[in-house]
Amino acid sequence: MRYILDTGWIINLLAGKKDAAEYIQRFDPEDIGISLVTVAEIYESAFNYANPEEHIKIFRAFLGNLAFPIYAFGLCSCGFLVYPP
């Protein structure tokens, strides 16, 4: 794994931003991942919406379909991809 996606990437992927999806698709899924911190930030941000349950449901579906792993900090030596590229 070479890169960890920051929260901005995940938010834009969840929002269906075509440019984010196209950029990420250029990478081998084995070269990217997300951190547990990003997962926590997405969950926390869901509570800023009028319908947090719906946002959590969408995020859980996203996590269930990931083609790349979730990492705890300290377990990888990698760079971070910050949105926008």
C-alpha positions as CSV (number, residue, x, y, z in Angstrom):
1,M,0.0,0.0,0.0
2,R,1.4,3.3,-1.0
3,Y,-1.3,5.9,-0.2
4,I,-3.9,6.7,2.4
5,L,-7.0,8.7,1.2
6,D,-7.9,11.6,3.4
7,T,-11.4,12.4,4.5
8,G,-12.0,14.8,1.6
9,W,-11.6,11.9,-0.9
10,I,-14.1,9.8,0.9
11,I,-16.6,12.6,1.2
12,N,-16.3,13.4,-2.5
13,L,-16.5,9.7,-3.5
14,L,-19.7,9.4,-1.3
15,A,-21.1,12.5,-3.0
16,G,-20.6,10.9,-6.4
17,K,-18.0,13.4,-7.6
18,K,-16.9,12.1,-11.0
19,D,-13.4,13.7,-10.9
20,A,-12.6,12.0,-7.5
21,A,-13.8,8.6,-8.7
22,E,-11.9,8.9,-12.0
23,Y,-8.7,9.9,-10.2
24,I,-8.9,7.0,-7.7
25,Q,-9.6,4.5,-10.4
26,R,-6.2,5.2,-11.9
27,F,-4.6,3.5,-8.9
28,D,-4.3,-0.2,-8.2
29,P,-6.6,-1.0,-5.2
30,E,-3.6,-2.6,-3.5
31,D,-1.8,0.8,-3.5
32,I,-4.5,2.7,-1.6
33,G,-6.4,2.5,1.7
34,I,-8.1,4.6,4.3
35,S,-7.3,5.1,8.0
36,L,-9.5,4.4,11.0
37,V,-9.2,8.2,11.7
38,T,-10.9,8.9,8.4
39,V,-13.7,6.4,9.1
40,A,-14.3,8.1,12.5
41,E,-14.3,11.5,10.9
42,I,-16.9,10.4,8.4
43,Y,-19.1,8.9,11.1
44,E,-18.8,12.1,13.2
45,S,-19.7,14.3,10.2
46,A,-22.9,12.3,9.6
47,F,-24.3,13.9,12.7
48,N,-24.1,17.4,11.2
49,Y,-26.9,16.4,8.7
50,A,-30.6,16.5,9.2
51,N,-30.8,12.8,8.7
52,P,-27.6,11.2,10.1
53,E,-29.0,7.7,10.0
54,E,-29.2,7.9,6.2
55,H,-25.6,9.2,5.9
56,I,-24.4,6.4,8.1
57,K,-26.3,3.9,6.1
58,I,-24.7,5.2,2.8
59,F,-21.2,5.2,4.4
60,R,-21.6,1.6,5.8
61,A,-22.6,0.5,2.3
62,F,-19.5,2.2,0.9
63,L,-17.3,0.5,3.5
64,G,-18.9,-2.9,2.6
65,N,-17.9,-2.4,-1.0
66,L,-14.3,-1.2,-0.6
67,A,-11.8,-2.5,-3.0
68,F,-9.0,-1.3,-0.6
69,P,-8.3,-1.9,3.1
70,I,-8.7,0.2,6.3
71,Y,-5.5,0.8,8.3
72,A,-4.7,1.9,11.8
73,F,-2.0,4.5,12.0
74,G,1.4,3.1,12.7
75,L,0.8,0.1,10.6
76,C,1.9,1.5,7.3
77,S,4.6,3.7,5.8
78,C,2.8,5.5,3.1
79,G,1.9,9.0,1.7
80,F,-1.4,10.7,2.0
81,L,-3.6,11.7,-1.0
82,V,-5.3,15.0,-0.1
83,Y,-8.4,16.1,-2.1
84,P,-8.3,17.8,-4.5
85,P,-5.3,16.2,-6.2
